Protein backbone atom coordinates (compact mmCIF):
# COMPACT_ATOMS: atom_id res chain seq x y z
CA UNK A 1 0.00 0.00 0.00
CA UNK A 2 1.26 3.51 -0.86
CA UNK A 3 2.56 5.78 1.88
CA UNK A 4 1.62 9.47 1.87
CA UNK A 5 3.83 11.77 3.93
CA UNK A 6 2.36 15.13 4.98
CA UNK A 7 5.42 17.35 5.36
CA UNK A 8 4.12 20.24 7.51
CA UNK A 9 2.07 17.96 9.74
CA UNK A 10 4.94 15.46 10.10
CA UNK A 11 2.55 12.58 9.54
CA UNK A 12 2.69 9.45 7.38
CA UNK A 13 -0.30 7.34 6.43
CA UNK A 14 -0.84 4.18 4.41
CA UNK A 15 -3.61 4.36 1.83
CA UNK A 16 -5.07 1.88 -0.66
CA UNK A 17 -4.04 2.23 -4.31
CA UNK A 18 -6.41 4.62 -6.11
CA UNK A 19 -7.56 6.33 -2.90
CA UNK A 20 -8.60 10.00 -2.99
CA UNK A 21 -5.94 12.18 -1.30
CA UNK A 22 -8.42 14.59 0.32
CA UNK A 23 -10.58 11.83 1.82
CA UNK A 24 -7.58 9.97 3.21
CA UNK A 25 -6.19 13.19 4.72
CA UNK A 26 -9.51 13.87 6.45
CA UNK A 27 -9.53 10.33 7.88
CA UNK A 28 -6.01 10.96 9.23
CA UNK A 29 -7.01 14.29 10.79
CA UNK A 30 -5.04 16.45 8.33
CA UNK A 31 -6.72 19.67 7.16
CA UNK A 32 -5.74 20.29 3.53
CA UNK A 33 -8.28 23.12 3.04
CA UNK A 34 -5.78 25.85 3.87
CA UNK A 35 -7.02 28.56 1.51
CA UNK A 36 -4.63 31.33 0.41
CA UNK A 37 -1.44 31.48 2.50
CA UNK A 38 -3.25 29.87 5.42
CA UNK A 39 -5.68 32.77 5.92
CA UNK A 40 -9.11 31.62 7.09
CA UNK A 41 -8.06 27.97 7.22
CA UNK A 42 -10.42 27.37 10.16
CA UNK A 43 -13.31 28.59 8.03
CA UNK A 44 -12.22 26.71 4.90
CA UNK A 45 -12.10 23.48 6.87
CA UNK A 46 -15.91 23.58 6.77
CA UNK A 47 -16.73 26.12 4.02
CA UNK A 48 -15.37 24.35 0.97
CA UNK A 49 -16.72 22.52 -2.08
CA UNK A 50 -16.43 19.10 -0.32
CA UNK A 51 -14.26 17.53 -2.99
CA UNK A 52 -15.89 18.78 -6.18
CA UNK A 53 -12.79 20.65 -7.42
CA UNK A 54 -14.54 24.02 -7.44
CA UNK A 55 -13.11 26.10 -4.58
CA UNK A 56 -9.35 25.49 -4.83
CA UNK A 57 -8.77 25.66 -1.07
CA UNK A 58 -7.27 22.15 -1.04
CA UNK A 59 -4.38 23.05 -3.37
CA UNK A 60 -1.29 21.11 -2.33
CA UNK A 61 2.31 20.90 -3.44
CA UNK A 62 3.60 17.42 -4.28
CA UNK A 63 7.42 17.72 -4.28
CA UNK A 64 7.98 13.95 -4.53
CA UNK A 65 5.76 11.32 -6.11
CA UNK A 66 3.87 13.32 -8.74
CA UNK A 67 4.36 10.38 -11.11
CA UNK A 68 2.26 8.31 -8.67
CA UNK A 69 -0.90 10.37 -9.25
CA UNK A 70 -3.59 10.42 -11.89
CA UNK A 71 -3.47 12.93 -14.75
CA UNK A 72 -4.59 16.49 -13.98
CA UNK A 73 -8.36 16.85 -14.35
CA UNK A 74 -10.11 19.60 -16.33
CA UNK A 75 -11.33 21.18 -13.10
CA UNK A 76 -7.78 21.33 -11.78
CA UNK A 77 -6.56 22.90 -15.00
CA UNK A 78 -9.28 25.55 -14.82
CA UNK A 79 -8.50 26.29 -11.18
CA UNK A 80 -4.68 26.21 -11.32
CA UNK A 81 -3.67 27.08 -14.87
CA UNK A 82 -6.46 28.93 -16.62
CA UNK A 83 -5.64 32.55 -17.57
CA UNK A 84 -9.34 33.40 -17.13
CA UNK A 85 -10.64 33.79 -13.52
CA UNK A 86 -12.76 30.77 -12.64
CA UNK A 87 -14.26 31.38 -9.20
CA UNK A 88 -11.07 32.81 -7.67
CA UNK A 89 -10.07 36.46 -7.48
CA UNK A 90 -6.42 35.39 -7.99
CA UNK A 91 -6.48 32.31 -10.22
CA UNK A 92 -3.28 30.36 -10.31
CA UNK A 93 -1.36 32.62 -7.89
CA UNK A 94 -0.32 29.74 -5.63
CA UNK A 95 0.89 27.94 -8.74
CA UNK A 96 3.74 30.42 -9.27
CA UNK A 97 7.13 28.71 -9.20
CA UNK A 98 5.47 25.37 -8.46
CA UNK A 99 4.68 24.50 -12.07
CA UNK A 100 4.09 20.80 -12.45
CA UNK A 101 3.94 20.18 -8.69
CA UNK A 102 0.60 21.74 -7.65
CA UNK A 103 -2.63 19.75 -7.52
CA UNK A 104 -6.06 19.94 -5.90
CA UNK A 105 -6.10 17.22 -3.24
CA UNK A 106 -9.75 16.46 -3.92
CA UNK A 107 -8.92 15.45 -7.50
CA UNK A 108 -5.78 13.36 -6.79
CA UNK A 109 -5.81 9.58 -6.80
CA UNK A 110 -2.87 8.04 -4.93
CA UNK A 111 -1.20 5.30 -6.95
CA UNK A 112 2.13 5.17 -5.10
CA UNK A 113 4.29 6.81 -2.42
CA UNK A 114 4.32 10.61 -2.30
CA UNK A 115 5.09 13.64 -0.16
CA UNK A 116 2.45 16.36 0.22
CA UNK A 117 2.83 19.94 1.46
CA UNK A 118 -0.43 21.56 2.54
CA UNK A 119 -0.95 25.31 2.09
CA UNK A 120 2.12 25.98 -0.08
CA UNK A 121 3.54 29.49 0.02
CA UNK A 122 3.09 31.91 -2.87
CA UNK A 123 6.42 33.07 -4.29
CA UNK A 124 5.79 36.53 -5.77
CA UNK A 125 9.47 37.18 -6.40
CA UNK A 126 10.33 34.04 -8.34
CA UNK A 127 11.57 33.95 -11.89
CA UNK A 128 8.15 33.17 -13.37
CA UNK A 129 6.17 36.02 -11.80
CA UNK A 130 7.19 38.80 -14.18
CA UNK A 131 7.58 36.68 -17.31
C-alpha positions in Angstrom: 0.0 0.0 0.0 1.3 3.5 -0.9 2.6 5.8 1.9 1.6 9.5 1.9 3.8 11.8 3.9 2.4 15.1 5.0 5.4 17.3 5.4 4.1 20.2 7.5 2.1 18.0 9.7 4.9 15.5 10.1 2.5 12.6 9.5 2.7 9.5 7.4 -0.3 7.3 6.4 -0.8 4.2 4.4 -3.6 4.4 1.8 -5.1 1.9 -0.7 -4.0 2.2 -4.3 -6.4 4.6 -6.1 -7.6 6.3 -2.9 -8.6 10.0 -3.0 -5.9 12.2 -1.3 -8.4 14.6 0.3 -10.6 11.8 1.8 -7.6 10.0 3.2 -6.2 13.2 4.7 -9.5 13.9 6.5 -9.5 10.3 7.9 -6.0 11.0 9.2 -7.0 14.3 10.8 -5.0 16.4 8.3 -6.7 19.7 7.2 -5.7 20.3 3.5 -8.3 23.1 3.0 -5.8 25.8 3.9 -7.0 28.6 1.5 -4.6 31.3 0.4 -1.4 31.5 2.5 -3.3 29.9 5.4 -5.7 32.8 5.9 -9.1 31.6 7.1 -8.1 28.0 7.2 -10.4 27.4 10.2 -13.3 28.6 8.0 -12.2 26.7 4.9 -12.1 23.5 6.9 -15.9 23.6 6.8 -16.7 26.1 4.0 -15.4 24.3 1.0 -16.7 22.5 -2.1 -16.4 19.1 -0.3 -14.3 17.5 -3.0 -15.9 18.8 -6.2 -12.8 20.6 -7.4 -14.5 24.0 -7.4 -13.1 26.1 -4.6 -9.4 25.5 -4.8 -8.8 25.7 -1.1 -7.3 22.2 -1.0 -4.4 23.0 -3.4 -1.3 21.1 -2.3 2.3 20.9 -3.4 3.6 17.4 -4.3 7.4 17.7 -4.3 8.0 13.9 -4.5 5.8 11.3 -6.1 3.9 13.3 -8.7 4.4 10.4 -11.1 2.3 8.3 -8.7 -0.9 10.4 -9.2 -3.6 10.4 -11.9 -3.5 12.9 -14.7 -4.6 16.5 -14.0 -8.4 16.9 -14.4 -10.1 19.6 -16.3 -11.3 21.2 -13.1 -7.8 21.3 -11.8 -6.6 22.9 -15.0 -9.3 25.5 -14.8 -8.5 26.3 -11.2 -4.7 26.2 -11.3 -3.7 27.1 -14.9 -6.5 28.9 -16.6 -5.6 32.5 -17.6 -9.3 33.4 -17.1 -10.6 33.8 -13.5 -12.8 30.8 -12.6 -14.3 31.4 -9.2 -11.1 32.8 -7.7 -10.1 36.5 -7.5 -6.4 35.4 -8.0 -6.5 32.3 -10.2 -3.3 30.4 -10.3 -1.4 32.6 -7.9 -0.3 29.7 -5.6 0.9 27.9 -8.7 3.7 30.4 -9.3 7.1 28.7 -9.2 5.5 25.4 -8.5 4.7 24.5 -12.1 4.1 20.8 -12.4 3.9 20.2 -8.7 0.6 21.7 -7.7 -2.6 19.8 -7.5 -6.1 19.9 -5.9 -6.1 17.2 -3.2 -9.8 16.5 -3.9 -8.9 15.4 -7.5 -5.8 13.4 -6.8 -5.8 9.6 -6.8 -2.9 8.0 -4.9 -1.2 5.3 -7.0 2.1 5.2 -5.1 4.3 6.8 -2.4 4.3 10.6 -2.3 5.1 13.6 -0.2 2.5 16.4 0.2 2.8 19.9 1.5 -0.4 21.6 2.5 -0.9 25.3 2.1 2.1 26.0 -0.1 3.5 29.5 0.0 3.1 31.9 -2.9 6.4 33.1 -4.3 5.8 36.5 -5.8 9.5 37.2 -6.4 10.3 34.0 -8.3 11.6 34.0 -11.9 8.1 33.2 -13.4 6.2 36.0 -11.8 7.2 38.8 -14.2 7.6 36.7 -17.3 
